[in-house]
Amino acid sequence: MMIVRRFSLVLGVFLLLASPLLTNLVFWGAISVGDLAFIISLMLSFLFFKKPAALLYCTASLLIVIVSFFSIYMHGDVYPSFYRAAFYLVALAVYAGMSANYYFLFSRMYIVFSLAVSAFLILRVIFFYAGINWFEFSTPWPTYEVDAVKLADIKNQGFRTGGFFREPSYFVIYVTPALFLLAADKRLLSLAFIGFACVLSTSSLGIAIFLLSIGYLIYKSVAVAAVSGIALLFSVVPIAISMLYLLHDLPGMDRFFVIFSSGGTLNDRFFPLLEISAAVTGLLVDPVLHSEVSNANPAINWYNSLIYILGMFGLLGVSFVFLLSLRLGFLGATVLLLYLSMTSLFSSSYIGVFFVGFYCVRLLFLNALEKSEASNV
C-alpha cells in the first residue's frame, strides 16, 4: 500500500509540474493535454489532502461557484469559460491543503523541472546565434497557437524564445516561484542559471522578477530574524529598484522600461482593470460583464486574470482569491496578485504550479519545508 501511495504522490506531482508544458497541445475542443494532466494530478492529490482548515476554502469555493452560476443563469447565458474558471478556483482551494510530504516532494521536483526548461531555453538561444537551424521548436501534435518564434520579426525585433513554452512570458510565469525558492534556500548557482535564462528570454517580466528574487536573496542573507511583511517590502523592493538603476544601460533592459510607457504593459493590461472595477457595483457577478469577458477578442480587448475572475465570480470571487493568496505569505500574495493583474495566469494549469510553488517558498521561509522530509506519505 505504501508503494502505491508513493507512486501516486510522485505521479501526481509530476503531472502537475508537466501540465503547463502541455497546455498548448490540443486534447479535445478547448481542453488541452495540459488540462487533462492537471485534472489527473488533482484527482491524485485528494489522497494527500491533510489540512482540515483547507476544507473551509474548498467549501467556500464551491459556494461561490454555485452562487455565481445562478446569478448568471437567471439573467443570461453561462458561457463555457465559467466552467474552466470554476474548476481552477476549486483546484486552488484543494492545493492549499496538501500534506507536508507533498509540498516537500513538489519543491524538489519543481526545481529540477525549472532547471530543465531553463537549459532548453538557453540551448535554443545558443543554437540560433550559432547559425544552427534548430531554434524552431515544433511537434506533430496539433496545437492551439504557433510558437512565437515562427511569428516574430527576428530581423527587426531580435530573437525571443520561451524554450519549451510558446513565448517568453509563459516560461517566466512557470519559473517565478523557483527563483524565490532558490533565493530562500540560498542556492546561488541554480538561481543564477534560471535567472540567466530569464534574461535571455528578453521578457521584461522575467528581468523584473529575477531582480526582485536577488533582492529577496540579499534580504534573506542579512536578516537575523523573521520580520513583518511590511519590513520585507521596504527591504526587497528598494534593493531591486537600485539594481535596475545600476543596470539600466545593459542590453535588453530597455524592454523592462517599456512597461511604463504609453502602450506598454501597464497601459494595456493593468489600467483596464481599474476602469472595469470602478463600474462594478455589487459583490455578485454582473451577467453583462460575464458576457463581455467570455466573448472578448484577445486581439482587440485583452483582459487580465483579475478581470477574468470579476467576469466569472464578481467581487465575491476576487475577495476569495485575495483571501486564499494570504496562505502564500506576504511575498507570495504580492507576486500572485501582481501576476493576476498583468497576465492570464488564472485560466490554465500554470496557476496550480504557481500557487503550490509559492506555498513552498512560505514553508521554507518558516523553516517548515525541510522538516516534512521525515514525515509519512
PLY file of the C-alpha trace (Angstrom):
ply
format ascii 1.0
element vertex 377
property float x
property float y
property float z
element edge 376
property int vertex1
property int vertex2
end_header
0.00 0.00 0.00
2.86 2.38 0.81
4.41 1.73 -2.61
1.12 2.57 -4.32
0.75 5.77 -2.29
4.33 6.77 -3.01
3.83 6.15 -6.72
0.58 8.16 -6.66
2.38 11.01 -4.90
5.22 11.12 -7.42
2.87 10.78 -10.40
0.53 13.48 -9.09
3.35 15.97 -8.55
4.93 15.06 -11.91
1.67 15.64 -13.80
1.08 18.96 -12.02
4.55 20.17 -12.98
4.26 18.86 -16.55
0.77 20.26 -17.18
1.88 23.83 -18.13
4.31 22.37 -20.67
1.37 20.64 -22.36
-1.24 23.41 -22.33
-0.71 24.28 -26.00
-1.39 20.70 -27.18
-4.96 20.00 -28.23
-6.74 17.12 -26.49
-10.46 17.69 -27.11
-12.02 21.00 -28.06
-10.92 23.67 -25.61
-9.47 21.05 -23.24
-5.71 20.75 -23.70
-3.40 17.85 -22.87
-2.15 20.08 -20.04
-5.69 20.43 -18.67
-6.05 16.65 -18.73
-2.74 16.19 -16.89
-3.85 18.78 -14.32
-7.19 17.00 -13.80
-5.47 13.67 -13.16
-2.99 15.38 -10.83
-5.84 16.96 -8.89
-7.62 13.63 -8.53
-4.44 12.02 -7.17
-3.88 14.94 -4.81
-7.02 14.06 -2.84
-5.05 11.12 -1.44
-2.78 13.63 0.30
-5.31 16.22 1.41
-4.34 16.69 5.07
-5.19 20.15 6.37
-8.71 20.31 7.88
-8.66 24.11 7.78
-8.39 23.96 3.98
-11.83 22.30 3.90
-13.23 25.74 4.65
-11.57 27.09 1.50
-12.91 24.19 -0.57
-16.43 24.69 0.80
-16.25 28.45 0.22
-15.02 27.99 -3.36
-17.89 25.61 -4.16
-20.44 28.01 -2.68
-19.01 30.89 -4.74
-19.23 28.78 -7.89
-22.86 27.82 -7.20
-23.96 31.36 -6.30
-22.20 32.81 -9.34
-23.68 30.21 -11.67
-27.25 31.02 -10.66
-26.56 34.77 -10.67
-25.56 34.50 -14.33
-28.09 31.82 -15.30
-31.07 33.83 -14.05
-30.16 36.80 -16.27
-28.50 35.29 -19.33
-26.22 32.61 -20.75
-23.48 30.88 -18.79
-20.51 30.64 -21.15
-18.00 27.73 -21.21
-15.28 29.97 -19.77
-17.20 29.92 -16.48
-16.71 26.18 -16.02
-12.97 26.45 -16.67
-12.70 29.27 -14.12
-14.80 27.32 -11.60
-12.55 24.28 -11.93
-9.34 26.22 -11.29
-10.90 28.16 -8.41
-11.79 24.94 -6.58
-8.42 23.39 -7.51
-6.56 26.23 -5.77
-8.52 25.56 -2.58
-7.60 21.87 -2.78
-3.90 22.54 -3.32
-3.90 24.75 -0.23
-4.43 21.66 1.92
-1.84 19.07 0.90
0.31 17.04 3.30
3.74 18.32 4.25
5.35 15.50 2.28
3.51 16.58 -0.87
4.98 20.09 -0.65
8.45 18.73 0.08
8.45 16.46 -2.97
6.96 19.22 -5.12
9.72 21.66 -4.14
12.43 19.18 -5.12
10.89 18.08 -8.41
9.90 21.63 -9.32
13.50 22.86 -9.15
14.56 20.01 -11.48
11.79 20.93 -13.94
12.72 24.62 -13.79
16.40 23.92 -14.41
15.49 21.65 -17.33
13.24 24.19 -19.09
15.84 26.90 -18.45
18.56 24.75 -20.02
16.38 24.15 -23.06
15.74 27.88 -23.48
19.47 28.64 -23.24
20.22 25.93 -25.82
17.68 27.40 -28.26
19.35 30.79 -27.96
22.84 29.30 -28.39
21.78 27.32 -31.47
20.19 30.38 -33.04
23.27 32.58 -32.66
25.49 29.68 -33.72
23.58 29.56 -37.00
22.16 26.09 -36.37
18.62 25.84 -37.74
17.15 24.07 -34.71
15.65 27.01 -32.90
12.16 26.46 -34.33
10.61 24.03 -31.87
7.62 22.11 -33.26
5.60 18.97 -32.58
3.45 16.74 -34.81
0.69 17.03 -32.18
-1.93 19.71 -33.07
-1.55 22.95 -31.09
-3.74 25.91 -30.23
-1.10 28.53 -31.02
2.03 28.62 -33.17
5.39 29.01 -31.46
6.02 32.77 -31.16
9.47 32.28 -32.74
7.80 31.45 -36.07
5.71 34.62 -35.97
8.35 37.08 -34.72
10.11 39.62 -36.87
13.57 38.42 -35.84
15.40 40.80 -38.19
13.88 43.92 -36.60
12.89 42.72 -33.11
15.62 40.21 -32.34
15.34 36.56 -31.34
12.99 35.80 -28.44
12.04 32.35 -27.23
10.29 30.68 -24.32
12.18 27.41 -24.75
9.62 24.64 -24.30
6.93 27.30 -23.90
5.19 29.12 -26.73
6.53 32.51 -25.69
8.92 34.00 -23.08
6.23 35.23 -20.67
4.94 31.66 -20.20
8.44 30.49 -19.32
8.84 33.31 -16.79
5.49 32.57 -15.15
6.48 28.93 -14.78
9.89 29.54 -13.15
8.98 32.54 -10.97
8.33 30.59 -7.73
11.53 28.60 -8.40
13.58 31.81 -8.34
12.29 32.64 -4.86
12.61 29.04 -3.65
16.28 29.06 -4.64
16.80 32.51 -3.14
15.20 31.41 0.13
17.41 28.30 0.15
20.48 30.36 -0.94
21.28 28.05 -3.86
23.20 30.65 -5.83
24.31 28.67 -8.89
20.82 27.36 -9.66
19.35 30.82 -9.05
21.87 32.39 -11.41
21.24 29.73 -14.06
17.46 30.22 -14.15
17.89 33.99 -13.85
20.25 33.93 -16.83
17.58 32.09 -18.82
15.05 34.79 -17.82
17.38 37.48 -19.14
17.99 35.56 -22.38
14.23 35.28 -22.87
14.22 39.13 -23.07
10.93 39.13 -21.14
10.52 42.40 -19.25
8.58 40.49 -16.59
11.42 37.97 -16.32
14.06 40.67 -15.85
11.97 42.38 -13.17
11.20 39.20 -11.23
14.83 38.00 -11.38
15.99 41.29 -9.86
13.29 41.02 -7.21
14.44 37.50 -6.34
18.02 38.79 -5.94
16.66 41.45 -3.60
14.92 38.69 -1.67
18.18 36.71 -1.52
20.02 39.72 -0.09
17.23 40.23 2.42
17.42 36.57 3.48
21.19 36.81 3.79
21.23 39.80 6.11
18.05 39.18 8.10
18.73 37.83 11.57
15.10 37.15 12.47
11.71 36.85 10.83
10.14 40.25 10.27
6.80 41.51 9.13
5.62 41.70 5.54
5.91 45.48 5.63
9.59 45.19 6.58
10.05 42.70 3.75
8.52 45.15 1.28
10.74 48.00 2.44
13.88 45.87 2.17
13.40 43.85 -1.04
11.83 46.49 -3.30
14.48 49.22 -2.75
17.21 46.66 -3.47
15.53 45.64 -6.74
14.97 49.27 -7.78
18.60 50.15 -7.02
19.79 47.25 -9.17
17.53 48.38 -12.01
19.10 51.83 -11.87
22.63 50.43 -11.93
21.90 48.02 -14.79
19.59 50.17 -16.92
22.18 50.61 -19.72
22.71 46.87 -20.27
21.36 45.29 -23.50
17.78 44.09 -23.15
16.95 46.29 -20.15
15.05 48.67 -22.41
12.31 46.04 -22.65
11.72 46.41 -18.93
11.27 50.17 -19.01
8.83 49.88 -21.92
6.37 48.54 -19.31
5.82 52.05 -18.02
5.45 53.79 -21.39
2.18 54.60 -23.09
1.15 51.47 -24.94
3.28 49.38 -22.59
2.20 46.52 -20.33
0.77 48.73 -17.59
-1.34 50.68 -20.06
-2.63 47.60 -21.92
-3.02 45.08 -19.10
-3.37 46.84 -15.74
-5.24 50.10 -16.26
-8.31 48.43 -17.87
-8.73 46.61 -14.54
-9.14 49.95 -12.74
-11.76 51.13 -15.21
-13.83 47.93 -15.05
-13.54 47.63 -11.26
-14.83 51.19 -10.85
-18.01 50.22 -12.72
-18.74 47.17 -10.51
-21.50 47.95 -8.00
-22.14 44.71 -6.11
-20.50 41.57 -4.74
-22.14 39.19 -7.21
-21.09 38.74 -10.81
-22.56 41.09 -13.40
-24.07 38.99 -16.26
-23.22 41.76 -18.76
-19.56 41.74 -17.70
-19.60 37.93 -17.81
-20.76 38.04 -21.43
-18.23 40.72 -22.36
-15.27 38.90 -20.83
-16.32 35.49 -22.18
-16.74 36.76 -25.75
-13.77 39.15 -25.82
-11.41 39.01 -28.78
-7.86 38.98 -27.27
-6.54 40.84 -30.31
-8.87 43.76 -29.50
-9.65 43.55 -25.78
-7.13 41.58 -23.74
-8.27 41.04 -20.12
-6.01 40.09 -17.24
-6.84 37.38 -14.71
-8.45 39.69 -12.16
-10.87 40.98 -14.80
-11.46 37.37 -15.80
-12.30 36.45 -12.18
-14.55 39.52 -11.91
-16.38 38.40 -15.04
-16.92 34.88 -13.68
-17.49 35.36 -9.94
-17.76 39.12 -9.29
-16.15 40.88 -6.35
-17.07 37.89 -4.21
-14.67 35.72 -6.23
-11.93 38.35 -6.29
-12.20 38.72 -2.49
-11.92 34.95 -2.08
-8.78 34.81 -4.25
-7.29 37.63 -2.15
-8.06 35.64 1.00
-6.62 32.45 -0.48
-3.45 34.28 -1.52
-2.73 35.05 2.15
-1.79 31.39 2.60
1.28 32.17 0.50
2.57 34.76 2.95
3.19 38.43 2.17
5.72 37.84 -0.60
3.75 35.11 -2.37
0.47 37.01 -2.11
2.07 40.17 -3.52
3.64 38.39 -6.52
0.47 36.36 -7.17
-1.75 39.45 -7.21
0.80 41.24 -9.40
0.70 38.40 -11.92
-3.09 38.17 -11.80
-3.27 41.85 -12.68
-0.71 41.59 -15.53
-1.19 38.13 -17.08
-3.79 35.45 -17.90
-2.32 33.17 -15.20
-5.64 32.07 -13.68
-7.20 30.36 -16.70
-4.72 27.50 -17.07
-2.70 24.92 -15.14
0.07 27.49 -14.59
-1.91 28.73 -11.59
-1.52 25.38 -9.81
2.27 25.29 -10.15
2.48 28.98 -9.24
0.32 28.61 -6.12
1.95 25.45 -4.77
5.40 26.82 -5.62
4.93 29.95 -3.56
3.36 27.98 -0.73
6.64 26.03 -0.62
8.53 29.37 -0.51
6.49 30.32 2.54
7.17 26.96 4.22
10.88 27.34 3.52
10.80 30.88 4.91
9.24 29.48 8.09
11.83 26.66 8.15
8.98 24.13 7.87
9.72 22.58 4.48
12.81 20.59 5.48
11.00 19.11 8.46
8.49 17.46 6.16
11.19 15.18 4.69
10.84 12.81 7.60
7.03 12.87 7.66
4.94 9.97 6.44
3.42 9.95 2.96
0 1
1 2
2 3
3 4
4 5
5 6
6 7
7 8
8 9
9 10
10 11
11 12
12 13
13 14
14 15
15 16
16 17
17 18
18 19
19 20
20 21
21 22
22 23
23 24
24 25
25 26
26 27
27 28
28 29
29 30
30 31
31 32
32 33
33 34
34 35
35 36
36 37
37 38
38 39
39 40
40 41
41 42
42 43
43 44
44 45
45 46
46 47
47 48
48 49
49 50
50 51
51 52
52 53
53 54
54 55
55 56
56 57
57 58
58 59
59 60
60 61
61 62
62 63
63 64
64 65
65 66
66 67
67 68
68 69
69 70
70 71
71 72
72 73
73 74
74 75
75 76
76 77
77 78
78 79
79 80
80 81
81 82
82 83
83 84
84 85
85 86
86 87
87 88
88 89
89 90
90 91
91 92
92 93
93 94
94 95
95 96
96 97
97 98
98 99
99 100
100 101
101 102
102 103
103 104
104 105
105 106
106 107
107 108
108 109
109 110
110 111
111 112
112 113
113 114
114 115
115 116
116 117
117 118
118 119
119 120
120 121
121 122
122 123
123 124
124 125
125 126
126 127
127 128
128 129
129 130
130 131
131 132
132 133
133 134
134 135
135 136
136 137
137 138
138 139
139 140
140 141
141 142
142 143
143 144
144 145
145 146
146 147
147 148
148 149
149 150
150 151
151 152
152 153
153 154
154 155
155 156
156 157
157 158
158 159
159 160
160 161
161 162
162 163
163 164
164 165
165 166
166 167
167 168
168 169
169 170
170 171
171 172
172 173
173 174
174 175
175 176
176 177
177 178
178 179
179 180
180 181
181 182
182 183
183 184
184 185
185 186
186 187
187 188
188 189
189 190
190 191
191 192
192 193
193 194
194 195
195 196
196 197
197 198
198 199
199 200
200 201
201 202
202 203
203 204
204 205
205 206
206 207
207 208
208 209
209 210
210 211
211 212
212 213
213 214
214 215
215 216
216 217
217 218
218 219
219 220
220 221
221 222
222 223
223 224
224 225
225 226
226 227
227 228
228 229
229 230
230 231
231 232
232 233
233 234
234 235
235 236
236 237
237 238
238 239
239 240
240 241
241 242
242 243
243 244
244 245
245 246
246 247
247 248
248 249
249 250
250 251
251 252
252 253
253 254
254 255
255 256
256 257
257 258
258 259
259 260
260 261
261 262
262 263
263 264
264 265
265 266
266 267
267 268
268 269
269 270
270 271
271 272
272 273
273 274
274 275
275 276
276 277
277 278
278 279
279 280
280 281
281 282
282 283
283 284
284 285
285 286
286 287
287 288
288 289
289 290
290 291
291 292
292 293
293 294
294 295
295 296
296 297
297 298
298 299
299 300
300 301
301 302
302 303
303 304
304 305
305 306
306 307
307 308
308 309
309 310
310 311
311 312
312 313
313 314
314 315
315 316
316 317
317 318
318 319
319 320
320 321
321 322
322 323
323 324
324 325
325 326
326 327
327 328
328 329
329 330
330 331
331 332
332 333
333 334
334 335
335 336
336 337
337 338
338 339
339 340
340 341
341 342
342 343
343 344
344 345
345 346
346 347
347 348
348 349
349 350
350 351
351 352
352 353
353 354
354 355
355 356
356 357
357 358
358 359
359 360
360 361
361 362
362 363
363 364
364 365
365 366
366 367
367 368
368 369
369 370
370 371
371 372
372 373
373 374
374 375
375 376
